Amino acid sequence: RGELWCAVNTDGSIAGAMRVVPRGFCGLYHYLSLIGTSASARGAGVGRFMMSEFEKMAAEDGCTKVSLMVSDFNISAMDFYCSLGYWELGVIPDAAKAGISEHVMMKNLTHSGALK
């Protein structure tokens, strides 16, 4: 059950999208396999909103952690995830493409306030 979620502007245009794979990390935690915002929505908090919804969804499904991967060249994304409380579990060299490492990132929901 992979799910595509969209953030929609008041005019009906799509501001962002994310694909969530419930229990997609070792059958334990929700995995965020894709996230992006439209160019016009960047810097407006859409990504932060979608991440919050992802974490809320996982918490409601009983997950104590969430997971994602980010490519080594995407420094701004890594900084963004770290600012939200994500930490690096490990690095997988050449995971999707030769010469590019993927950083596996996790967030503990029980310590972040996401679970109440």
N, C-alpha and C positions, 0 to 999 in steps of 0.2 A: 504494500500500500504506500507507494511514494505519492506525495501530494505536492501540487503546485499551488502556491498562494500568491496573490497579487495585492499590492497596495494601490488603491485607486484614488485619484484626485476627485474633487467635488464635481468637475466637469465630465467625469467618466473616463478620463485618460489614465493609462497605467503609469504609476510613478515608480514602481519597483516590483520585483518578483523574487520568490525563493522556492526552492524545492526541498522538501523535508522527507527524509526516509525514516519513518517511525521504527525505533529499535534497530536502526541500520548500523549501529556500531556494536559488533559482537553480540547482537540480539539483546543488548542491555539498554542502550541509550539512543535517543533520537540523533540523527546525523543530518547536518545541513549540507546538501550536496551542491547547491547553487544559490547564489544571491546576487542581485544587481539592481541598480536604480537607473532611471532614465537620466540623461544628461541634464535636463531641466530641473530634476529633483535633487541633484547632488548638493550636499551641504545644508539641506532643509530638514534633516532628521529622519528621513524615510528609512535609511539603513538601520539606524538605531531603533526605530519603531518596529521594523520587521524582526530584528534580533530579539527584542523584548517579547514579541508575539511567539517566536520560535521557542524561547525559554519557557514562556507561560504554558504553551501547548505541551511541552515535554513534562513540566511539573504536574499538570493536570492528568497526564497519563502515568504518573507515578515514577518518572525518571528522577534520579538524584544528580545526574550529570547530563551534559549535552556535548556533542562533538562536531568537528568540521576539519577540513584540510585546506591549507592555503599554500600556493606555490612560492618557492623561495624568492622569486623576483618581485613578488607583490608586497613590498615592504609597507606601503600605506595600509593595506588590508591587515597585515599582522599587527601593526600599531593600533588600528581600530579595534581588533578583537582583544588585544591586551588591555586597552582602555576600558573594555566591558568586563574584565575579570577572567578572560581566557588565559590558559597557560599551556605551554608546549609539552606534550607527552613524549614526542619523539619525531624523528625525521626519516622519511622513506626516500632514498635516492632513486632516481629514474622511475618513479612510481607510474606516472602517466606518459612521460616522454623522456627520452634519453637526455641527460644533462640537466634536468630540472628535478629538484628535490621537493617533496611535499612535506609540509610541517603539519603533524597531527596535533590539533588543539582541542582542549577540553575546558569545561567550566563546571565547577561544583555548584549545583543549584542550592543545596542545603546551606551553604555558607554565604551565598550571595544575596539572600533576601528574596530570591525568586520563589522559594517554597515558604509558605506561612502556615 
